[in-house]
């Protein structure tokens, strides 16, 4: 399977993807409460993971990934989500959109 193969995620499209630490300061709950069409993914670990998994059973939660395993999620997502509310873009978002 090629990394960019959209079949890696078999869920309905569009796929909204958050990758990062699952913690209060990341404001992930703001993303998860949005009424968006189709599928939301959260890839990462952190202190809020178990609580959010219970509160949002329709969201796909995946433990932290690295390397090619993480690249597959980025390559197959339709929308990248950065819900932390900070006005300064992080280095990842700058790299992704070059």
Phi, psi and omega in degrees: 000131176287150180303324183275007179294113181295344179288351178301322176253108185278000184286161179301149181260152006281157176254120177263130188234126168247132176233127177155190180292135181264090185216160183307315185294346178276348176059035182297327181300328177299319176293313185292335180274350178294143177272087182250150177289143170070237200245134175248135176239140172236119179247115179157177178233163175159177187295338180266358187304307184297319180296315180292325177298320178289320184285334184230073185294341181276350179276143177271113178257131180231132179299163183308140178235158177224163173059223184297326179299319177287321180302325179298320179294314178299318183292330185262348179288153177263328183223129174266135184245131177234080190277006189290348174082357179288144182278341180271120180293143178279168184297329179296314181294325177295317179295317182297325189258019176283000000 
